[in-house]
Amino acid sequence: MNVTAECQKRPEGSKPRALRRSGLIPTVLYGHNGAESVSLTMTAKAAEDLLKTASVNNTLIELSIPDLSWNGPVLLREIQSHPWKNSLYHLSFFSVASQNKVEVVVPLKLVGEAVGVKQGGVLQQRLTTVKVQCPPDKIPETIDIDISNLEQGKMFYIYELVLPEGIQVMDDPKLSVLAITSK
């Protein structure tokens, strides 16, 4: 999936509340120039559209900043929103252009129906995501788990995941992902 976004340099001395009132969301980009960060803005509409397709620490986004003549791949690292108004407050982006590997959280997708469930067992999924380290251009949307051969009383562990080349799990390999229990 190709996700793109555009930001503008944030005017010096601008107040976040005033920016939000004028339809702009304060954002920040870090990691693009060593430890330096740059304050940016994005239209509220563009931010809402971005959040329909991008998820935190998982989706590679091609960000462009015409004011700074900069563009490159980034990860959405943080979303801040108002606690009860459901309105965006701030977005944080992390540049991965100079990174060999990044740590991201990837959803686990169950494929098939377990034999143990067909025999009356109950599927208990304990983990829905896993933290992995991989090159920025190889971030998987999901990691599939074929559960069709799983019988009652059996568990599936992180170390049993079949991973694409270049992807390493950062979570404890002995953690159980799911189990098929009897009723």
VENVENMO-V216394 format. One record per pair of residues at least 4 apart in sequence whose C-alpha atoms are under 8 Angstrom apart, sorted by sequence separation. I is the first residue (numbers start at 1). J is the second residue. D is the distance in whole Angstrom. If there is no record, write none. Layout:
I|J|D  I|J|D
This chain:
10|14|7  14|18|7  15|19|6  16|20|6  17|21|6  18|22|6  19|23|7  20|24|5  30|34|8  31|35|6  32|36|7  33|37|7  42|46|7  43|47|6  44|48|6  45|49|6  46|50|6  47|51|6  48|52|7  49|53|7  50|54|6  51|55|7  54|58|8  55|59|6  65|69|6  66|70|6  82|86|6  113|117|7  114|118|7  115|119|6  116|120|7  117|121|4  134|138|6  135|139|7  150|154|6  156|160|7  157|161|7  163|167|6  169|173|8  171|175|8  14|19|7  19|24|5  20|25|6  30|35|7  31|36|7  32|37|7  42|47|6  54|59|5  64|69|8  65|70|5  66|71|8  81|86|6  82|87|5  113|118|7  116|121|5  117|122|6  134|139|6  150|155|8  163|168|8  19|25|7  20|26|8  30|36|6  31|37|7  54|60|8  64|70|6  65|71|6  81|87|6  82|88|6  96|102|7  116|122|8  117|123|7  19|26|7  30|37|4  54|61|8  64|71|4  81|88|4  82|89|6  29|37|6  30|38|7  63|71|5  64|72|7  80|88|6  81|89|5  16|25|8  28|37|7  29|38|5  62|71|7  63|72|6  79|88|8  80|89|5  81|90|7  16|26|6  28|38|6  29|39|7  62|72|6  63|73|6  79|89|8  80|90|5  28|39|5  29|40|7  62|73|5  63|74|6  79|90|6  80|91|6  27|39|6  28|40|5  61|73|6  62|74|6  79|91|5  26|39|7  27|40|5  28|41|8  60|73|6  61|74|5  78|91|6  79|92|7  158|171|8  26|40|6  27|41|5  60|74|6  61|75|6  77|91|8  78|92|5  158|172|7  159|173|5  26|41|5  27|42|7  60|75|5  61|76|8  76|91|7  77|92|5  78|93|7  158|173|5  159|174|7  10|26|8  25|41|5  26|42|7  59|75|6  60|76|8  76|92|6  77|93|5  145|161|7  157|173|7  158|174|6  24|41|6  25|42|5  58|75|7  59|76|7  76|93|5  77|94|6  145|162|8  157|174|6  158|175|6  24|42|6  25|43|6  57|75|6  58|76|8  75|93|6  76|94|6  144|162|8  157|175|6  158|176|6  24|43|4  25|44|6  56|75|7  57|76|6  74|93|6  75|94|5  108|127|8  109|128|8  157|176|4  158|177|6  23|43|6  24|44|5  56|76|5  57|77|5  74|94|5  75|95|7  108|128|5  143|163|7  156|176|6  157|177|5  23|44|6  55|76|7  56|77|5  74|95|4  75|96|7  107|128|6  108|129|5  155|176|7  156|177|6  157|178|7  25|47|7  54|76|8  56|78|6  73|95|6  74|96|5  107|129|4  108|130|7  155|177|8  156|178|5  56|79|8  72|95|7  73|96|6  74|97|7  106|129|5  107|130|6  155|178|6  156|179|6  20|44|8  72|96|8  73|97|6  105|129|6  106|130|5  155|179|4  72|97|6  105|130|6  106|131|6  154|179|6  155|180|6  105|131|4  106|132|7  153|179|7  154|180|6  104|131|6  105|132|6  153|180|6  154|181|8  103|131|7  104|132|6  138|166|8  152|180|5  153|181|5  9|38|8  10|39|5  103|132|6  104|133|6  138|167|8  151|180|7  152|181|5  153|182|7  9|39|6  10|40|4  103|133|4  104|134|8  150|180|7  152|182|6  9|40|4  10|41|5  102|133|5  103|134|7  121|152|6  135|166|7  8|40|5  9|41|6  101|133|6  102|134|6  134|166|6  135|167|8  7|40|6  8|41|5  101|134|5  102|135|6  109|142|6  111|144|6  114|147|5  115|148|6  119|152|8  134|167|5  7|41|6  8|42|6  101|135|4  102|136|6  106|140|7  107|141|7  108|142|6  109|143|6  110|144|6  111|145|6  112|146|6  113|147|6  114|148|4  115|149|6  116|150|6  117|151|8  133|167|6  134|168|6  7|42|5  100|135|6  101|136|6  104|139|8  106|141|7  107|142|5  108|143|5  109|144|5  110|145|5  111|146|5  112|147|6  113|148|5  114|149|6  115|150|6  116|151|4  117|152|7  132|167|7  133|168|5  6|42|7  7|43|8  99|135|8  100|136|7  106|142|6  107|143|6  108|144|6  109|145|6  110|146|6  111|147|6  112|148|5  114|150|5  115|151|5  116|152|4  132|168|5  133|169|6  99|136|7  106|143|7  108|145|7  110|147|7  111|148|7  114|151|7  115|152|8  132|169|4  133|170|7  131|169|6  132|170|5  130|169|7  131|170|5  132|171|8  6|46|8  96|136|7  130|170|8  131|171|6  5|46|7  130|171|7  44|88|8  5|50|7  4|50|8  57|103|8  58|104|6  3|50|8  57|104|5  58|105|6  57|105|6  58|106|6  127|176|7  128|177|8  3|53|7  126|176|7  127|177|5  3|54|7  126|177|5  127|178|7  125|177|6  126|178|5  125|178|4  126|179|8  124|178|6  125|179|7  123|178|7  124|179|5  3|59|8  5|61|7  7|63|7  9|65|7  123|179|6  124|180|6  3|60|7  4|61|5  5|62|6  6|63|6  7|64|6  8|65|6  123|180|5  124|181|7  2|60|8  3|61|5  4|62|5  5|63|5  6|64|5  7|65|5  8|66|7  9|67|6  122|180|5  123|181|7  2|61|7  3|62|6  4|63|6  5|64|6  6|65|6  7|66|8  8|67|6  9|68|7  121|180|6  122|181|5  2|62|8  4|64|8  6|66|8  121|181|5  122|182|6  121|182|4  122|183|6  30|92|8  32|94|7  120|182|7  121|183|6  25|88|7  26|89|7  27|90|5  28|91|7  29|92|6  30|93|7  31|94|6  32|95|5  117|180|7  120|183|7  25|89|6  26|90|5  27|91|5  28|92|5  29|93|5  30|94|5  31|95|5  32|96|8  116|180|6  25|90|6  26|91|7  27|92|6  28|93|6  29|94|6  30|95|6  31|96|7  32|97|7  116|181|8  25|91|8  27|93|8  29|95|7  32|98|8  20|89|8  60|136|7  60|137|8  60|139|8  59|139|8  58|139|7  59|141|8  58|141|7
